[in-house]
Amino acid sequence: MTAFDKEREEGAANKQHPPAGLLNENHRRVLANTLRRVELAAWRLEDQLVRGEFPQLALTRFTHPPTPDQRSALLQLTKQVREEVAKLASDYQFEVGEQHVTRTILAEFTLLWSDLEDARPLKLGAYGAINPQAHTILGPRIQRLIDLVLAIDEVASGKKDTEIRHEEPEKSKEERKS
């Protein structure tokens, strides 16, 4: 048994519920927000571990997944993390925060739209000379991604019908030659 575990058991034996009034409103807000982030991180890790498989992505390869023993230990630890967060939330009487899922989608994809706008060939010229063909070859493909990202925003905000047609991206001149 580690010193930490011993201390924890002794603390449990002398169980004292810390009063919610121990912290001022700023302290409570900081602690509650930090605990929400910890809770969400533990939930995402647990979800990933339970699914067990990592997606095949075009630009990201997931390597070094946890071993079965690590996976088991991590699942136990995420459960403990979530239990500790729940106890703290109860002891300090934190209110449950709401996470508006569609607003989160809107926020993420709005940022991606901004990033994609900066990936247009004209903007990439700020990083050095760019081949003039990039404007005609890369430009329309970036525009297609921008259109898709904005479509996600429109669906999430309720501005666009949820029935989506699959549209083939236009092929560049280079692709048509092959």
C-alpha positions, 0 to 999 in steps of 0.5 A: 500500500502506498503512502497515498493510499494510506493517507486516503484511507485515514482521511476516509476514516475521519470523514469530514464533509468540507462545507460548500462555504469553504470557497468563494464564488471565484474559487468554486467556478475555477474548481468546478470548471477544472473538475468538468474538464477532468471528468470529460477527459476521463469519459473520452478516455474511457469511451476510447478504451471501451471501443478498443479500435482506432479509426483509419484516418487519412492524415493520422495514424494511431500508434502504441495503443495500450496493452490489455493490462494497461487498458484494464488499469486505465479503465479502473483509473478512469472510473476512480477519477469519475467517482472522485469528481462526483464526490467533490461535486457533491461535497462542494455542492457544484451545480451541474453544467450543461454542454450544448452539443450543437453549439460545441459542434458550431464552435469547432467547425467555425474555427476549422472554417477559419483555419481552412480560409487561411489554407487557401493558396493565396494565404499560403503565399505568406509562407513563401512563394507558391506555385501558380498552379496551386490556385487552380488545383488546390484552391477548389479542393480547399473551397470544397472543404470550406463548403462542407464545414459550413454545411455542418455548421448550417445543419447543426444550427438548424439552418439547413435541411438534414437530408444531405446529398453525396456530391462528388468533389470536382476533379482537378485538371491534374487528376483528370489527366491521370 
